[in-house]
Amino acid sequence: MKAAESILFSGAANGAEAAFGTAAERHGVEEVNFTFEGHRDARGRGIRVLTHEELQHGDVSLTYVSRLMNRNYKDTPLFKKVLQTIWHQVNNGQEVFVVGRILDDKTVKGGTGWGAEFAKLCNKPLFVFDQDMGAWHRWSDGAFEACSDPVISQGHFCGTGTRLLNEKGSAAIDALFDRSFGA
């Protein structure tokens, strides 16, 4: 995969998304960071402010997401917009890389989990780096299975994840880009 022909779709939020963007910039990968008016972005490169109509394309029922992910989400305008931007990130990526924590019910913790679930629903290749385990996992046949050192293999890919990025997660993102595009 050539860096100059690749595009990272992310959200420019603090934590994993900012780290994905920093790694993309370092390797010469284009960024598209979906956001909305009034959101505090950690990155300014590749910002794509979604209009109200565009946000509506990614609208999803919080009741549906809550049931799908076995948890309750607060119905706030901010949280809905975050989920809508995640929809755009995953929708535009041909494969999805997530940094967070895999839970016992095969979902990923927090709002980040919606990106992973949407990738599953769309049958997109999904890789999750679990910061607690310190390892990458691939979604396959209805379960997460450990995998060693994935590489970005599609020109359009999504990178998203937790705002609570730790050193293992940060190192995993850097190593993913180094493996995929050269150190």
GROMACS elastic network, one bead per residue, 0.5 to 0.9 nm:
[ bonds ]
;  ai    aj funct       b0    kb
    1     4     6  0.88958   500
    1     5     6  0.77002   500
    1     6     6  0.75671   500
    1   152     6  0.73818   500
    1   153     6  0.61260   500
    1   154     6  0.72399   500
    1   155     6  0.70258   500
    1   180     6  0.68421   500
    1   181     6  0.68334   500
    2     5     6  0.54420   500
    2     6     6  0.65330   500
    2    29     6  0.86045   500
    2   155     6  0.80121   500
    2   180     6  0.84959   500
    2   181     6  0.66278   500
    3     6     6  0.51809   500
    3     7     6  0.81107   500
    3    24     6  0.83597   500
    3    27     6  0.65082   500
    3    28     6  0.58036   500
    3    30     6  0.80105   500
    3   155     6  0.83460   500
    3   180     6  0.83932   500
    3   181     6  0.59173   500
    4     7     6  0.82694   500
    4    27     6  0.85564   500
    4    28     6  0.60393   500
    4    29     6  0.56821   500
    4    30     6  0.72154   500
    5    29     6  0.74196   500
    5    30     6  0.80506   500
    5   155     6  0.63418   500
    5   156     6  0.87778   500
    6    28     6  0.87211   500
    6    29     6  0.56145   500
    6    30     6  0.63267   500
    6    31     6  0.86879   500
    6   154     6  0.76295   500
    6   156     6  0.58541   500
    6   157     6  0.78512   500
    7    24     6  0.84623   500
    7    29     6  0.58884   500
    7    31     6  0.55846   500
    7    32     6  0.70915   500
    7    93     6  0.84892   500
    7   155     6  0.61155   500
    7   157     6  0.64381   500
    7   158     6  0.84389   500
    8    20     6  0.80201   500
    8    21     6  0.75931   500
    8    24     6  0.70287   500
    8    29     6  0.68808   500
    8    30     6  0.61757   500
    8    32     6  0.61615   500
    8    33     6  0.80801   500
    8    89     6  0.87478   500
    8    93     6  0.76808   500
    8   155     6  0.83187   500
    8   156     6  0.62017   500
    8   157     6  0.52732   500
    8   158     6  0.56455   500
    8   159     6  0.66327   500
    9    21     6  0.89756   500
    9    30     6  0.87719   500
    9    31     6  0.61202   500
    9    33     6  0.59635   500
    9    34     6  0.75089   500
    9    88     6  0.82217   500
    9    89     6  0.51272   500
    9    90     6  0.75418   500
    9    92     6  0.67608   500
    9    93     6  0.63452   500
    9   156     6  0.72464   500
    9   157     6  0.60413   500
    9   159     6  0.63574   500
    9   160     6  0.83713   500
   10    13     6  0.84479   500
   10    17     6  0.60870   500
   10    18     6  0.85264   500
   10    20     6  0.77381   500
   10    21     6  0.75616   500
   10    31     6  0.74136   500
   10    32     6  0.62909   500
   10    34     6  0.62892   500
   10    35     6  0.89982   500
   10    85     6  0.85978   500
   10    86     6  0.77196   500
   10    88     6  0.86256   500
   10    89     6  0.54392   500
   10    90     6  0.83346   500
   10   157     6  0.87207   500
   10   158     6  0.58557   500
   10   159     6  0.54343   500
   10   160     6  0.58403   500
   11    17     6  0.59670   500
   11    18     6  0.79169   500
   11    21     6  0.88187   500
   11    32     6  0.77870   500
   11    35     6  0.60325   500
   11    41     6  0.79397   500
   11    43     6  0.87389   500
   11    47     6  0.82690   500
   11    48     6  0.89318   500
   11    82     6  0.87970   500
   11    85     6  0.69997   500
   11    86     6  0.72377   500
   11    89     6  0.71667   500
   11   159     6  0.84111   500
   11   160     6  0.71506   500
   12    15     6  0.87091   500
   12    16     6  0.87112   500
   12    17     6  0.52742   500
   12    18     6  0.51807   500
   12    19     6  0.87322   500
   12    20     6  0.85647   500
   12    21     6  0.70023   500
   12    32     6  0.87896   500
   12    33     6  0.54579   500
   12    34     6  0.73165   500
   12    35     6  0.74967   500
   12    40     6  0.87692   500
   12    41     6  0.53824   500
   12    42     6  0.54965   500
   12    43     6  0.50942   500
   12    44     6  0.75143   500
   12    45     6  0.84163   500
   12    46     6  0.88365   500
   12    47     6  0.76920   500
   12   160     6  0.89173   500
   13    16     6  0.75945   500
   13    17     6  0.54149   500
   13    18     6  0.57635   500
   13    33     6  0.88378   500
   13    35     6  0.86951   500
   13    39     6  0.87785   500
   13    40     6  0.73789   500
   13    41     6  0.52002   500
   13    42     6  0.52448   500
   13    43     6  0.72298   500
   13   160     6  0.88943   500
   13   163     6  0.71404   500
   14    17     6  0.63148   500
   14    18     6  0.53651   500
   14    19     6  0.80501   500
   14    40     6  0.87986   500
   14    41     6  0.71068   500
   14    42     6  0.52135   500
   14    43     6  0.81478   500
   14   162     6  0.83644   500
   14   163     6  0.53968   500
   14   164     6  0.81875   500
   14   165     6  0.85390   500
   15    18     6  0.55322   500
   15    19     6  0.63083   500
   15    20     6  0.88075   500
   15    42     6  0.84446   500
   15   161     6  0.74756   500
   15   162     6  0.60832   500
   15   164     6  0.57277   500
   15   166     6  0.83861   500
   15   170     6  0.85628   500
   16    20     6  0.60934   500
   16    21     6  0.85765   500
   16    98     6  0.81809   500
   16    99     6  0.64603   500
   16   100     6  0.84229   500
   16   159     6  0.78906   500
   16   160     6  0.60470   500
   16   161     6  0.50191   500
   16   162     6  0.55605   500
   16   163     6  0.59359   500
   16   164     6  0.75976   500
   16   165     6  0.56490   500
   16   166     6  0.88956   500
   16   169     6  0.75441   500
   16   170     6  0.72004   500
   16   173     6  0.81091   500
   17    20     6  0.50867   500
   17    21     6  0.62554   500
   17    22     6  0.86661   500
   17    33     6  0.88025   500
   17    42     6  0.85304   500
   17    43     6  0.88321   500
   17    99     6  0.89462   500
   17   159     6  0.64734   500
   17   160     6  0.50326   500
   17   161     6  0.61651   500
   17   162     6  0.77345   500
   17   163     6  0.76790   500
   18    21     6  0.50252   500
   18    22     6  0.61305   500
   18    23     6  0.86272   500
   18    41     6  0.86333   500
   18    42     6  0.61072   500
   18    43     6  0.62169   500
   18   160     6  0.87919   500
   18   163     6  0.88567   500
   19    22     6  0.50309   500
   19    23     6  0.61453   500
   19    24     6  0.84715   500
   19   165     6  0.85938   500
   19   170     6  0.65732   500
   19   173     6  0.70330   500
   19   174     6  0.80407   500
   20    23     6  0.52326   500
   20    24     6  0.61038   500
   20    25     6  0.86732   500
   20   159     6  0.60345   500
   20   160     6  0.73955   500
   20   170     6  0.85958   500
   20   173     6  0.63781   500
   20   174     6  0.79534   500
   20   177     6  0.86313   500
   21    25     6  0.61140   500
   21    26     6  0.85389   500
   21    29     6  0.87688   500
   21    30     6  0.89160   500
   21    31     6  0.67346   500
   21    33     6  0.83812   500
   21    43     6  0.74331   500
   21    45     6  0.80302   500
   21   159     6  0.83499   500
   22    25     6  0.51901   500
   22    26     6  0.61791   500
   22    27     6  0.87264   500
   22    43     6  0.83709   500
   22   174     6  0.89683   500
   23    26     6  0.50704   500
   23    27     6  0.62907   500
   23    28     6  0.86448   500
   23    29     6  0.83312   500
   23   173     6  0.73137   500
   23   174     6  0.60613   500
   23   177     6  0.65312   500
   23   178     6  0.86732   500
   24    27     6  0.52395   500
   24    28     6  0.60700   500
   24    30     6  0.68019   500
   24    31     6  0.69774   500
   24   177     6  0.73438   500
   25    28     6  0.50916   500
   25    29     6  0.57588   500
   25    30     6  0.70740   500
   25    31     6  0.76457   500
   25    45     6  0.84540   500
   26    29     6  0.77148   500
   27   177     6  0.74138   500
   27   178     6  0.81214   500
   27   181     6  0.67486   500
   27   182     6  0.79255   500
   27   183     6  0.81316   500
   29   181     6  0.89635   500
   30    45     6  0.89010   500
   30    46     6  0.74451   500
   31    45     6  0.68529   500
   31    47     6  0.79434   500
   32    45     6  0.78500   500
   32    47     6  0.60139   500
   32    48     6  0.63289   500
   32    89     6  0.85119   500
   33    43     6  0.82904   500
   33    44     6  0.84128   500
   33    45     6  0.75776   500
   33    46     6  0.55210   500
   33    48     6  0.55969   500
   33    49     6  0.81620   500
   33    85     6  0.89714   500
   33    89     6  0.79458   500
   34    46     6  0.84178   500
   34    47     6  0.62310   500
   34    49     6  0.60164   500
   34    50     6  0.65982   500
   34    85     6  0.57791   500
   34    86     6  0.79632   500
   34    88     6  0.71141   500
   34    89     6  0.69049   500
   35    38     6  0.87187   500
   35    39     6  0.66169   500
   35    40     6  0.87594   500
   35    41     6  0.76465   500
   35    47     6  0.69628   500
   35    48     6  0.60705   500
   35    50     6  0.60193   500
   35    81     6  0.84629   500
   35    82     6  0.80029   500
   35    85     6  0.62154   500
   36    39     6  0.57053   500
   36    48     6  0.80137   500
   36    50     6  0.52853   500
   36    51     6  0.71905   500
   36    52     6  0.84406   500
   36    55     6  0.81047   500
   36    81     6  0.73096   500
   36    82     6  0.84477   500
   36    85     6  0.77937   500
   37    40     6  0.88869   500
   37    49     6  0.65090   500
   37    50     6  0.76380   500
   37    51     6  0.81336   500
   39    78     6  0.84960   500
   41    44     6  0.70268   500
   41    47     6  0.87680   500
   43    46     6  0.83246   500
   43    47     6  0.78153   500
   44    47     6  0.58430   500
   50    53     6  0.79017   500
   50    54     6  0.56195   500
   50    55     6  0.60159   500
   50    85     6  0.79398   500
   51    54     6  0.50752   500
   51    55     6  0.61304   500
   51    56     6  0.85870   500
   52    55     6  0.51244   500
   52    56     6  0.62994   500
   53    56     6  0.50828   500
   53    57     6  0.67438   500
   54    57     6  0.52398   500
   54    58     6  0.71986   500
   54    84     6  0.87664   500
   54    88     6  0.88153   500
   55    58     6  0.54615   500
   55    59     6  0.65644   500
   55    81     6  0.69135   500
   55    84     6  0.56249   500
   55    85     6  0.68844   500
   55    87     6  0.89438   500
   55    88     6  0.83241   500
   56    60     6  0.85595   500
   56    81     6  0.89453   500
   56    84     6  0.72850   500
   57    60     6  0.87451   500
   57    84     6  0.76569   500
   57    87     6  0.84926   500
   57    88     6  0.83321   500
   58    81     6  0.86817   500
   58    83     6  0.75509   500
   58    85     6  0.69551   500
   58    86     6  0.80233   500
   58    87     6  0.52320   500
   58    88     6  0.64029   500
   58    91     6  0.89196   500
   59    80     6  0.74651   500
   59    81     6  0.81224   500
   59    83     6  0.75858   500
   59    84     6  0.54383   500
   59    87     6  0.79943   500
   60    63     6  0.86316   500
   60    64     6  0.74207   500
   60    65     6  0.73347   500
   60    80     6  0.80710   500
   60    83     6  0.78103   500
   60    84     6  0.73975   500
   60    87     6  0.88056   500
   61    64     6  0.51235   500
   61    65     6  0.63305   500
   61    66     6  0.85223   500
   61    80     6  0.89680   500
   62    66     6  0.58212   500
   62    67     6  0.84286   500
   62    72     6  0.82192   500
   62    73     6  0.67278   500
   62    74     6  0.80757   500
   62    75     6  0.68693   500
   62    80     6  0.78743   500
   63    66     6  0.51134   500
   63    67     6  0.61972   500
   63    68     6  0.85389   500
   63    72     6  0.79583   500
   63    73     6  0.81979   500
   64    67     6  0.52424   500
   64    68     6  0.60421   500
   64    69     6  0.85316   500
   65    68     6  0.50206   500
   65    69     6  0.59974   500
   65    70     6  0.82909   500
   65    71     6  0.83296   500
   65    72     6  0.83919   500
   65    73     6  0.81462   500
   65   114     6  0.72610   500
   65   117     6  0.88494   500
   66    69     6  0.52698   500
   66    70     6  0.57581   500
   66    71     6  0.50128   500
   66    73     6  0.61531   500
   67    70     6  0.51056   500
   67    71     6  0.66352   500
   67    72     6  0.77779   500
   68    71     6  0.81066   500
   68   117     6  0.81289   500
   69    72     6  0.83279   500
   69   105     6  0.82702   500
   69   106     6  0.88428   500
   69   107     6  0.63453   500
   69   108     6  0.83994   500
   69   113     6  0.76919   500
   69   114     6  0.78292   500
   69   117     6  0.78775   500
   70   105     6  0.79963   500
   70   107     6  0.85096   500
   73    76     6  0.87555   500
   73    79     6  0.83599   500
   73   111     6  0.84940   500
   74    79     6  0.73766   500
   74    80     6  0.88683   500
   75    78     6  0.86121   500
   75    79     6  0.69572   500
   75    80     6  0.69674   500
   76    79     6  0.53631   500
   76    80     6  0.62485   500
   76    81     6  0.87032   500
   77    80     6  0.51989   500
   77    81     6  0.62341   500
   77    82     6  0.87176   500
   78    81     6  0.52199   500
   78    82     6  0.62971   500
   78    83     6  0.88158   500
   79    82     6  0.50202   500
   79    83     6  0.63032   500
   79    84     6  0.85945   500
   79   111     6  0.82363   500
   80    83     6  0.51528   500
   80    84     6  0.61550   500
   80    85     6  0.87399   500
   81    85     6  0.61961   500
   81    86     6  0.85973   500
   82    85     6  0.52144   500
   82    86     6  0.62920   500
   82    87     6  0.87136   500
   82   111     6  0.80082   500
   83    86     6  0.50439   500
   83    87     6  0.62639   500
   83    88     6  0.88934   500
   83   111     6  0.70838   500
   83   112     6  0.85622   500
   83   114     6  0.70732   500
   83   115     6  0.80402   500
   84    87     6  0.50613   500
   84    88     6  0.66402   500
   84    89     6  0.89286   500
   85    88     6  0.51124   500
   85    89     6  0.63622   500
   85    90     6  0.88449   500
   86    90     6  0.62520   500
   86    91     6  0.83373   500
   86   111     6  0.88570   500
   86   112     6  0.80179   500
   86   114     6  0.75137   500
   86   115     6  0.58282   500
   86   118     6  0.89014   500
   86   160     6  0.80520   500
   87    90     6  0.54011   500
   87    91     6  0.58310   500
   87    92     6  0.85322   500
   87   114     6  0.81954   500
   87   115     6  0.67632   500
   87   118     6  0.72707   500
   88    92     6  0.60856   500
   88    93     6  0.85917   500
   89    92     6  0.55231   500
   89    93     6  0.63780   500
   89    96     6  0.88659   500
   89   115     6  0.80672   500
   89   157     6  0.84718   500
   89   158     6  0.58553   500
   89   159     6  0.79386   500
   89   160     6  0.80965   500
   90    93     6  0.51457   500
   90    94     6  0.78219   500
   90    95     6  0.78956   500
   90    96     6  0.66425   500
   90   115     6  0.63649   500
   90   116     6  0.84129   500
   90   118     6  0.71198   500
   90   119     6  0.63319   500
   90   122     6  0.89200   500
   90   124     6  0.86871   500
   90   157     6  0.79914   500
   90   158     6  0.58030   500
   90   159     6  0.84964   500
   90   160     6  0.88434   500
   91    94     6  0.78621   500
   91   118     6  0.83809   500
   91   119     6  0.80408   500
   91   122     6  0.82999   500
   91   158     6  0.86060   500
   92    95     6  0.89901   500
   92   156     6  0.69778   500
   92   157     6  0.73829   500
   92   158     6  0.73832   500
   93    96     6  0.64179   500
   93   124     6  0.83790   500
   93   154     6  0.82868   500
   93   155     6  0.84191   500
   93   159     6  0.85937   500
   94   124     6  0.63769   500
   94   125     6  0.74409   500
   94   154     6  0.61474   500
   94   155     6  0.75923   500
   94   156     6  0.54743   500
   94   157     6  0.53129   500
   94   158     6  0.74353   500
   95   119     6  0.79610   500
   95   124     6  0.54802   500
   95   126     6  0.61456   500
   95   127     6  0.82056   500
   95   152     6  0.79516   500
   95   153     6  0.80468   500
   95   154     6  0.65793   500
   95   155     6  0.89824   500
   95   156     6  0.72954   500
   95   157     6  0.50173   500
   95   158     6  0.62719   500
   95   159     6  0.88842   500
   96   115     6  0.83016   500
   96   116     6  0.76466   500
   96   119     6  0.67836   500
   96   124     6  0.69538   500
   96   125     6  0.61700   500
   96   127     6  0.62497   500
   96   128     6  0.83278   500
   96   157     6  0.58829   500
   96   159     6  0.61598   500
   96   160     6  0.79382   500
   97   116     6  0.84312   500
   97   125     6  0.85510   500
   97   126     6  0.60871   500
   97   128     6  0.58668   500
   97   129     6  0.77801   500
   97   152     6  0.86865   500
   97   157     6  0.76852   500
   97   158     6  0.59935   500
   97   160     6  0.64637   500
   97   161     6  0.81386   500
   98   108     6  0.88840   500
   98   112     6  0.76696   500
   98   113     6  0.86835   500
   98   115     6  0.79140   500
   98   116     6  0.70455   500
   98   126     6  0.77442   500
   98   127     6  0.62286   500
   98   129     6  0.62144   500
   98   130     6  0.85788   500
   98   158     6  0.81324   500
   98   159     6  0.59322   500
   98   160     6  0.50245   500
   98   162     6  0.81643   500
   99   112     6  0.83286   500
   99   127     6  0.85471   500
   99   128     6  0.56332   500
   99   130     6  0.62592   500
   99   131     6  0.70034   500
   99   136     6  0.88257   500
   99   159     6  0.81782   500
   99   160     6  0.66087   500
   99   162     6  0.61685   500
   99   165     6  0.78105   500
   99   169     6  0.63353   500
   99   170     6  0.87962   500
   99   172     6  0.85171   500
   99   173     6  0.81772   500
  100   108     6  0.66709   500
  100   109     6  0.67088   500
  100   110     6  0.84826   500
  100   112     6  0.73577   500
  100   113     6  0.82948   500
  100   128     6  0.70465   500
  100   129     6  0.62447   500
  100   130     6  0.52973   500
  100   131     6  0.58930   500
  100   132     6  0.83076   500
  100   160     6  0.89368   500
  100   161     6  0.56497   500
  100   162     6  0.52912   500
  100   163     6  0.87610   500
  100   164     6  0.82330   500
  100   165     6  0.77413   500
  100   169     6  0.78047   500
  101   107     6  0.84979   500
  101   108     6  0.55320   500
  101   109     6  0.55855   500
  101   110     6  0.87369   500
  101   113     6  0.88119   500
  101   128     6  0.79912   500
  101   129     6  0.73724   500
  101   131     6  0.60077   500
  101   132     6  0.65824   500
  101   133     6  0.82730   500
  101   162     6  0.84440   500
  102   105     6  0.82042   500
  102   106     6  0.63540   500
  102   107     6  0.58414   500
  102   109     6  0.63853   500
  102   113     6  0.86607   500
  102   128     6  0.77273   500
  102   129     6  0.83768   500
  102   130     6  0.59881   500
  102   131     6  0.88020   500
  102   132     6  0.87070   500
  102   144     6  0.84444   500
  103   106     6  0.55568   500
  103   107     6  0.54578   500
  103   108     6  0.57116   500
  103   109     6  0.64028   500
  104   107     6  0.73467   500
  105   108     6  0.86143   500
  106   142     6  0.85280   500
  106   143     6  0.66639   500
  106   144     6  0.69788   500
  107   113     6  0.61561   500
  107   114     6  0.85938   500
  107   116     6  0.75279   500
  107   117     6  0.71381   500
  108   111     6  0.83867   500
  108   112     6  0.67362   500
  108   114     6  0.78086   500
  108   115     6  0.87900   500
  108   116     6  0.67958   500
  108   117     6  0.80722   500
  108   128     6  0.83731   500
  108   130     6  0.88375   500
  109   112     6  0.65588   500
  109   113     6  0.53864   500
  109   114     6  0.88833   500
  109   162     6  0.84084   500
  110   113     6  0.54924   500
  110   114     6  0.78280   500
  110   162     6  0.76699   500
  111   114     6  0.56339   500
  111   115     6  0.76648   500
  111   161     6  0.85476   500
  111   162     6  0.81511   500
  112   115     6  0.55404   500
  112   116     6  0.69472   500
  112   160     6  0.71010   500
  112   161     6  0.52439   500
  112   162     6  0.60955   500
  112   163     6  0.89022   500
  113   116     6  0.51026   500
  113   117     6  0.61322   500
  113   118     6  0.85154   500
  113   161     6  0.81881   500
  114   117     6  0.50031   500
  114   118     6  0.59418   500
  114   119     6  0.84475   500
  115   118     6  0.51706   500
  115   119     6  0.61646   500
  115   120     6  0.86763   500
  115   160     6  0.76211   500
  115   161     6  0.83159   500
  116   119     6  0.51094   500
  116   120     6  0.63172   500
  116   121     6  0.87661   500
  116   126     6  0.69975   500
  116   127     6  0.85485   500
  116   128     6  0.80266   500
  117   120     6  0.50096   500
  117   121     6  0.62222   500
  117   122     6  0.86441   500
  118   122     6  0.61748   500
  118   123     6  0.85602   500
  118   124     6  0.87067   500
  119   122     6  0.51003   500
  119   123     6  0.60921   500
  119   124     6  0.51805   500
  119   125     6  0.73036   500
  119   126     6  0.64379   500
  120   123     6  0.50299   500
  120   124     6  0.62023   500
  120   125     6  0.78740   500
  120   126     6  0.71299   500
  120   139     6  0.76801   500
  120   142     6  0.88392   500
  121   124     6  0.78348   500
  123   126     6  0.83672   500
  125   138     6  0.77109   500
  125   139     6  0.72719   500
  125   140     6  0.85397   500
  126   137     6  0.83682   500
  126   138     6  0.57891   500
  126   139     6  0.55838   500
  126   140     6  0.84294   500
  127   136     6  0.66307   500
  127   137     6  0.55670   500
  127   139     6  0.65176   500
  127   144     6  0.87035   500
  127   147     6  0.86510   500
  127   150     6  0.76963   500
  128   135     6  0.83316   500
  128   136     6  0.55959   500
  128   137     6  0.51931   500
  128   138     6  0.63832   500
  128   139     6  0.80298   500
  128   144     6  0.84634   500
  128   161     6  0.88865   500
  129   132     6  0.89203   500
  129   133     6  0.82829   500
  129   134     6  0.70170   500
  129   135     6  0.55590   500
  129   137     6  0.61681   500
  129   138     6  0.88333   500
  129   169     6  0.70006   500
  129   172     6  0.73551   500
  129   173     6  0.87593   500
  130   133     6  0.54420   500
  130   134     6  0.57329   500
  130   135     6  0.56778   500
  130   136     6  0.62879   500
  130   137     6  0.74469   500
  130   169     6  0.77454   500
  131   135     6  0.70143   500
  131   136     6  0.88020   500
  131   165     6  0.80658   500
  131   166     6  0.71352   500
  131   167     6  0.85881   500
  131   168     6  0.60559   500
  131   169     6  0.55407   500
  131   172     6  0.89370   500
  132   135     6  0.81800   500
  132   168     6  0.84995   500
  133   136     6  0.85149   500
  134   168     6  0.61882   500
  134   169     6  0.75480   500
  134   172     6  0.83840   500
  135   146     6  0.71586   500
  135   147     6  0.77545   500
  135   148     6  0.77329   500
  135   149     6  0.85927   500
  135   168     6  0.88135   500
  135   172     6  0.83156   500
  136   145     6  0.85318   500
  136   146     6  0.60449   500
  136   147     6  0.56598   500
  136   148     6  0.64660   500
  136   149     6  0.69115   500
  136   150     6  0.75716   500
  136   172     6  0.83726   500
  137   144     6  0.57290   500
  137   145     6  0.52045   500
  137   147     6  0.51332   500
  137   148     6  0.78996   500
  137   150     6  0.88809   500
  138   143     6  0.81548   500
  138   144     6  0.54144   500
  138   145     6  0.54367   500
  138   146     6  0.63968   500
  138   147     6  0.61660   500
  138   150     6  0.86979   500
  139   142     6  0.67614   500
  139   143     6  0.55849   500
  139   145     6  0.64408   500
  139   146     6  0.89962   500
  140   143     6  0.55268   500
  140   144     6  0.61744   500
  140   145     6  0.68895   500
  141   144     6  0.82706   500
  147   150     6  0.71168   500
  149   172     6  0.88362   500
  149   175     6  0.83307   500
  149   176     6  0.71648   500
  149   179     6  0.80693   500
  150   153     6  0.88195   500
  150   176     6  0.68641   500
  150   179     6  0.82182   500
  150   180     6  0.84501   500
  151   176     6  0.60261   500
  151   177     6  0.76401   500
  151   179     6  0.62086   500
  151   180     6  0.50729   500
  151   181     6  0.88439   500
  152   155     6  0.79764   500
  152   157     6  0.74738   500
  152   176     6  0.73319   500
  152   177     6  0.75465   500
  152   179     6  0.82721   500
  152   180     6  0.54552   500
  152   181     6  0.83583   500
  153   156     6  0.88611   500
  153   157     6  0.84610   500
  153   180     6  0.75742   500
  154   157     6  0.61745   500
  159   173     6  0.89849   500
  161   164     6  0.86265   500
  161   165     6  0.81044   500
  162   165     6  0.59366   500
  165   168     6  0.80730   500
  165   169     6  0.58316   500
  165   170     6  0.65337   500
  166   169     6  0.53006   500
  166   170     6  0.62086   500
  166   171     6  0.86360   500
  167   170     6  0.50819   500
  167   171     6  0.60323   500
  167   172     6  0.84733   500
  168   171     6  0.51511   500
  168   172     6  0.60651   500
  168   173     6  0.87433   500
  169   172     6  0.50211   500
  169   173     6  0.63599   500
  169   174     6  0.87630   500
  170   173     6  0.52888   500
  170   174     6  0.63878   500
  170   175     6  0.86824   500
  171   174     6  0.51066   500
  171   175     6  0.60365   500
  171   176     6  0.84935   500
  172   175     6  0.51151   500
  172   176     6  0.60315   500
  172   177     6  0.87273   500
  173   176     6  0.50810   500
  173   177     6  0.64288   500
  173   178     6  0.86540   500
  174   177     6  0.53492   500
  174   178     6  0.61556   500
  174   179     6  0.86678   500
  175   179     6  0.59935   500
  175   180     6  0.83699   500
  175   183     6  0.84126   500
  176   179     6  0.53007   500
  176   180     6  0.60960   500
  176   181     6  0.85128   500
  177   181     6  0.57070   500
  177   182     6  0.72215   500
  177   183     6  0.77770   500
  178   181     6  0.54323   500
  179   182     6  0.56950   500
  179   183     6  0.71547   500
  180   183     6  0.87269   500
